[in-house]
C-alpha cells in the first residue's frame, strides 16, 4: 500500500516475518496503536524504528508537538 495515507498497516502480517533484518514499523500509527505496538514488541521482531506522521498533524505538514511528546513518553514505557 502506498505511504502517507494514514491507513493502519495490518501488523498480523508480521507474524510470518522470519528475517533478522530490522525494519521500520509504520502505517497509520497514532496514540491508539500504542497497545498494539507493545504487543508486537513482545515478539522480539527486529523493529528498528517507529514511523509516525499524519495522525499527529494539526494540518498537513504541521505536527501537534504536545501529542508527539505524549506519544514519545508513553512509547518509551513500552520500551522498544
Secondary structure, DSSP 8 states (H G I E B T S, - for coil): --SSS-----GGGGGG------EEE-SS--GGGHHHHHHHHTTT--EEEE---GGGEEETTEE-HHHHHHHHHHHHHH--
